[in-house]
Amino acid sequence: MLISIIVPMSFATWQALLNNFVIERAAFTGAEIGLLQSVREIPGFLAFTAVFVLLFIREQAFMVMALVMLTAGVAITGFFPSVGGLLCTTLLMSIGFHYFETLKQSLSLQWLTKEEAPEVLGKLISVGALASLITYGFLWGALEVLQLDFMWIYLIAGTLALAVVAFIWIAFPRFESKTVQHKTLILRKRYWLYYALVFMSGARRQIFVVFAGFLMVEKFHYSAADITLLFLINYAFNWLFAKKIGRIIGIVGERNSLLFEYVGLILVFVGYAFVEQAEWAATLYVVDHLFFALAIAIKTYFQKIADPADIASTSGISFTISHIAAVVIPVTFGLLWLISPTAVFLAGAAMAVASLILAFNIPDKPLPNNEVRLFRWS
């Protein structure tokens, strides 16, 4: 739970300020922001290499190292307001972020039982959301009241997060996993539906992460303080509802949860494509973010069908799969953005339709050897 506050303190600060920082200080257009976001996703594409690092270092220690890279990268971001500088600091930050997320997913699924996983994962999102609320409250005050420069805000947030990492390293013991994990890459045919869901989730997520916020700033001229308020609203909803959403997933099942998410996302992306009022755009942004909590269902679906020894290896592979499209989409869609922002969001809607079709193939009760309804491969 303590680790769950580090990303809100560091990466959330980086993300909330990014669009205003790159437009106001580095004169970015859609092409440059697309390039930056593609570079940010390269470490995610290489997340499968985590399994090789685990030959030499324990998962828990590796996760702390990843958090050091993440927080240090955020702390120095404001000192380099140029395309080259931002590419370098973003790469450092992103290496730490993606290795951390890979290891967090692996350790969570190893340490939690199948019965408690949905609710506890939701609770962790709720804890992170509360930390985000505090972080965005600080950001709003720093921008509007103290009128601090971007450089100082990045430095303060990154340094505070790094201090929490140091405390975790000193204060906590080593925790043992119940099952020894494979230290080789493993791809199993019977996990094909999980791989496909992860791939489409990664592709679709880029539309929100890269272009939804950019739409707010470029088209509707939202200030950094306005964007921060939007994030405050987003995380207030997550704080209030994420644990409940996790509990609901445990009751209604992964299939129904994902069907609901994808239908909602189709409507949201079509809304982005044609919205002309700033208030409606903000509403779509909040609803879009709330759907993120339902992605717990993909993780718990895998936990139910997986061999316990596959979790660490498959967590790395799944992050790589989710970032295959993520490396390509920001830069290519950044160029498409210059021609038609509407087309970018309609493409996102098409991705949500593909995910909806895949979700229909999830069984009501996923188990080993009962991974899919159709096209069961050994």
C-alpha positions in Angstrom: 0.0 0.0 0.0 2.9 2.3 0.7 4.4 1.6 -2.7 1.1 2.5 -4.2 1.5 6.2 -3.3 4.9 6.6 -5.1 3.6 6.6 -8.6 0.9 9.1 -7.8 3.5 11.4 -6.2 6.0 11.1 -9.1 4.5 9.9 -12.4 1.2 11.6 -11.9 3.0 14.9 -11.4 5.0 14.3 -14.6 1.8 13.4 -16.5 -0.4 16.3 -15.2 2.1 19.0 -16.1 3.4 17.5 -19.3 1.1 18.9 -21.9 1.4 22.5 -20.6 5.2 22.1 -20.0 5.9 20.9 -23.5 3.6 23.4 -25.2 4.6 26.4 -23.1 8.3 25.8 -22.7 9.3 23.5 -25.5 6.9 24.6 -28.3 5.7 21.0 -29.0 3.1 20.2 -31.7 1.2 16.9 -32.1 4.2 15.4 -33.9 6.7 16.1 -31.1 4.3 14.9 -28.3 3.6 11.8 -30.3 7.4 11.1 -30.6 7.9 11.8 -26.9 5.1 9.4 -25.9 6.4 6.7 -28.3 9.9 7.0 -26.7 8.2 6.8 -23.3 6.6 3.5 -24.3 9.8 1.8 -25.5 10.8 0.5 -22.0 7.3 -0.9 -21.8 7.9 -2.8 -25.0 11.1 -4.2 -23.4 9.4 -5.1 -20.1 9.9 -8.8 -20.9 13.6 -8.4 -20.1 12.6 -8.2 -16.4 12.7 -12.0 -16.3 16.4 -12.0 -17.2 17.3 -9.4 -14.6 15.6 -11.7 -12.0 18.3 -14.2 -12.6 20.6 -11.9 -10.7 18.4 -9.9 -8.3 15.2 -10.6 -6.3 11.9 -9.1 -7.5 11.5 -7.0 -4.4 15.0 -5.4 -4.6 14.5 -4.9 -8.4 11.3 -3.1 -7.8 13.0 -0.6 -5.4 15.7 0.0 -8.0 13.0 0.7 -10.6 11.3 3.2 -8.3 14.6 5.1 -7.9 14.9 5.5 -11.6 11.3 6.6 -11.9 11.5 9.2 -9.1 14.9 10.6 -10.2 13.7 11.0 -13.8 10.7 13.0 -12.6 12.8 15.2 -10.3 15.1 16.4 -13.1 12.5 16.8 -15.9 12.0 20.5 -15.4 15.7 21.2 -16.0 15.6 20.1 -19.6 12.8 22.0 -21.6 13.8 20.8 -25.0 13.0 17.9 -27.3 16.3 16.2 -26.7 16.3 16.9 -23.0 12.7 15.6 -22.5 13.4 12.5 -24.5 16.3 11.6 -22.2 14.5 12.4 -18.9 11.4 10.6 -20.1 13.4 7.5 -21.0 14.9 7.3 -17.6 11.6 7.9 -15.8 9.9 5.4 -18.1 12.4 2.6 -17.6 11.7 2.8 -13.9 7.9 3.1 -14.3 7.5 0.1 -16.6 9.8 -2.2 -14.7 8.0 -1.2 -11.5 4.5 -1.8 -13.0 5.6 -5.2 -14.3 7.0 -6.3 -10.9 4.1 -4.8 -9.0 1.6 -6.9 -11.0 3.7 -10.0 -10.6 4.1 -9.7 -6.8 0.5 -8.7 -6.3 -0.8 -11.8 -8.1 1.7 -14.0 -6.3 0.9 -12.7 -2.8 -2.9 -12.4 -3.1 -5.3 -15.3 -3.2 -7.7 -15.5 -6.1 -10.6 -14.8 -3.8 -9.2 -11.6 -2.4 -7.3 -10.3 -5.4 -10.2 -8.2 -7.1 -11.1 -6.3 -3.9 -7.5 -5.8 -2.7 -6.3 -4.7 -6.2 -9.2 -2.2 -6.1 -8.2 -1.1 -2.6 -4.6 -0.4 -3.9 -6.1 1.7 -6.7 -8.1 3.5 -4.1 -5.0 4.2 -1.9 -3.2 5.4 -5.0 -6.1 7.7 -5.9 -6.1 9.2 -2.4 -2.3 9.9 -2.8 -3.1 11.4 -6.2 -5.7 13.7 -4.7 -3.1 15.0 -2.3 -0.6 15.3 -5.1 -2.9 17.2 -7.4 -4.0 19.4 -4.5 -0.3 20.3 -4.1 0.1 20.9 -7.8 -2.9 23.2 -8.0 -1.7 25.2 -5.0 1.9 25.3 -6.4 0.6 26.6 -9.7 -2.2 28.9 -8.7 -1.2 30.1 -5.2 2.6 29.9 -5.0 3.0 30.3 -8.8 6.0 28.0 -8.8 7.9 27.3 -12.0 7.5 23.9 -13.6 11.1 23.1 -12.7 10.6 23.4 -9.0 7.3 21.4 -9.0 9.0 18.5 -10.8 12.0 18.7 -8.4 9.9 18.7 -5.2 7.5 15.9 -6.3 10.3 13.7 -7.5 12.5 14.2 -4.4 9.6 13.5 -2.0 8.8 10.3 -3.8 12.5 9.3 -3.8 12.5 9.8 0.0 9.6 7.4 0.3 11.5 4.8 -1.7 14.5 5.1 0.6 12.2 4.6 3.6 10.7 1.4 2.0 14.2 0.0 1.3 15.3 0.6 4.9 12.2 -0.2 6.9 10.7 -3.4 5.2 12.0 -7.0 5.3 12.3 -9.3 2.4 9.0 -11.1 1.7 9.0 -14.7 0.3 6.8 -15.8 -2.6 4.9 -19.1 -2.2 5.8 -20.4 -5.6 9.3 -20.3 -7.3 8.9 -18.4 -10.5 10.2 -19.4 -13.9 13.2 -17.4 -15.0 12.7 -17.9 -18.7 10.3 -16.4 -21.3 7.1 -18.4 -21.5 4.4 -18.1 -24.1 1.5 -20.5 -23.9 -1.2 -21.0 -26.5 -3.9 -21.3 -23.9 -3.2 -17.8 -22.7 -3.9 -16.3 -26.2 -7.1 -14.5 -25.2 -5.3 -12.8 -22.3 -2.5 -11.7 -24.6 -5.1 -10.3 -27.1 -7.0 -8.4 -24.4 -3.7 -6.9 -23.1 -2.6 -5.9 -26.6 -5.9 -4.1 -27.3 -5.9 -2.5 -23.9 -2.4 -1.1 -24.5 -3.3 0.2 -27.9 -6.5 1.8 -26.7 -5.0 3.3 -23.6 -2.6 5.4 -25.7 -5.4 7.3 -27.2 -6.4 8.5 -23.7 -2.9 9.0 -22.3 -1.5 10.8 -25.2 -4.3 12.6 -27.0 -7.2 13.2 -24.6 -5.2 15.5 -22.4 -3.6 17.1 -25.4 -7.1 17.8 -26.8 -7.9 19.7 -23.6 -4.9 21.9 -23.9 -4.7 22.5 -27.6 -8.4 22.7 -28.5 -10.0 24.0 -25.3 -7.0 25.9 -23.9 -7.0 24.3 -20.5 -4.3 25.7 -18.2 -2.0 23.5 -16.1 -4.2 24.3 -13.1 -7.4 23.3 -15.0 -5.8 19.9 -16.0 -4.8 19.4 -12.4 -8.4 20.0 -11.3 -9.6 17.4 -13.8 -7.1 14.9 -12.3 -8.4 15.8 -8.8 -11.9 14.9 -9.9 -10.7 11.7 -11.6 -8.9 10.4 -8.5 -11.7 11.5 -6.2 -13.9 9.0 -8.1 -11.2 6.3 -8.0 -10.7 6.9 -4.3 -14.4 6.5 -3.6 -15.2 3.7 -6.0 -12.1 1.6 -7.0 -12.4 -0.8 -4.0 -16.1 -1.2 -4.7 -15.4 -1.8 -8.4 -12.9 -4.5 -7.4 -15.6 -6.1 -5.2 -18.1 -6.0 -8.0 -15.7 -7.7 -10.4 -15.4 -10.5 -7.9 -19.2 -10.8 -7.9 -20.2 -10.4 -11.5 -17.1 -11.9 -13.0 -14.5 -10.7 -15.5 -16.5 -11.2 -18.6 -19.4 -9.0 -17.6 -17.1 -6.3 -16.2 -15.1 -6.0 -19.4 -18.2 -6.0 -21.6 -19.5 -3.1 -19.6 -16.1 -1.3 -19.8 -15.8 -1.7 -23.6 -19.3 -0.5 -24.4 -18.7 2.6 -22.3 -15.3 3.3 -24.0 -16.9 3.1 -27.5 -19.3 5.9 -26.5 -16.5 7.9 -24.8 -14.2 7.8 -27.8 -17.0 8.7 -30.2 -17.8 11.6 -27.9 -14.1 12.8 -28.0 -14.2 12.7 -31.8 -17.1 15.2 -32.0 -17.1 17.2 -28.8 -17.2 21.0 -29.2 -17.7 22.2 -25.7 -15.0 22.3 -23.0 -17.4 21.1 -20.3 -18.5 18.0 -22.2 -14.9 17.2 -23.0 -14.0 17.4 -19.3 -16.9 15.1 -18.5 -15.7 12.5 -21.1 -12.2 12.7 -19.6 -13.5 11.9 -16.1 -15.7 9.0 -17.3 -12.8 7.7 -19.4 -10.5 7.6 -16.4 -13.1 5.9 -14.2 -13.2 3.0 -16.6 -9.5 2.3 -15.9 -10.4 0.6 -12.6 -12.3 -2.1 -14.5 -9.0 -3.2 -16.1 -8.5 -5.1 -12.9 -10.6 -7.8 -14.5 -7.9 -8.6 -17.1 -5.4 -9.3 -14.3 -7.8 -11.4 -12.3 -8.8 -13.3 -15.4 -5.2 -14.3 -15.9 -4.7 -15.2 -12.3 -7.6 -17.6 -12.5 -6.3 -19.4 -15.6 -2.5 -19.3 -15.0 0.0 -21.7 -13.7 1.3 -19.9 -10.5 4.9 -20.4 -11.6 4.2 -18.5 -14.8 3.1 -15.2 -13.2 6.5 -13.3 -13.1 7.5 -14.3 -16.6 4.0 -13.6 -18.1 3.7 -10.3 -16.3 6.8 -9.1 -18.2 5.6 -10.5 -21.5 2.1 -9.0 -21.0 3.7 -5.5 -20.6 5.7 -6.0 -23.7 2.6 -7.1 -25.6 0.6 -4.1 -24.4 3.4 -1.8 -25.6 3.8 -3.2 -29.1 1.1 -0.9 -30.3 2.0 1.7 -27.7 5.4 2.3 -29.3 3.9 2.9 -32.7 0.6 4.6 -32.0 1.7 7.9 -30.4 4.1 8.9 -33.2 1.9 7.7 -36.1 -1.3 9.0 -34.6 0.6 12.2 -33.8 1.0 12.8 -37.5 -2.6 11.8 -38.1 -3.6 14.4 -35.4 -2.1 17.1 -37.7 -4.7 16.1 -40.3 -7.7 15.1 -38.3 -8.0 14.8 -34.5 -11.5 13.3 -35.0 -9.9 10.3 -36.9 -7.6 9.6 -33.9 -10.5 9.2 -31.5 -12.6 7.2 -34.0 -9.7 4.8 -34.3 -9.9 4.5 -30.5 -13.5 3.6 -30.8 -12.7 0.9 -33.3 -10.1 -0.5 -30.9 -12.8 -0.6 -28.1 -15.1 -2.6 -30.5 -12.3 -5.1 -31.1 -11.9 -5.5 -27.3 -15.6 -6.0 -26.9 -15.6 -8.9 -29.4 -12.7 -10.5 -27.5 -14.4 -10.1 -24.2 -17.4 -12.2 -25.3 -15.0 -15.1 -25.5 -14.2 -15.1 -21.7 -15.9 -18.0 -19.9 -18.3 -17.2 -17.0 -15.9 -19.1 -14.7 -12.3 -18.9 -16.0 -10.1 -21.8 -14.9 -7.0 -23.7 -16.1 -8.2 -25.6 -19.2 -11.3 -23.4 -19.3 -9.7 -20.2 -20.5 -12.0 -19.4 -23.4 -15.4 -20.2 -24.8 -14.2 -20.7 -28.4 -10.9 -21.6 -30.1 -9.4 -23.5 -27.1 -5.8 -24.3 -27.8 -3.6 -26.6 -25.7 
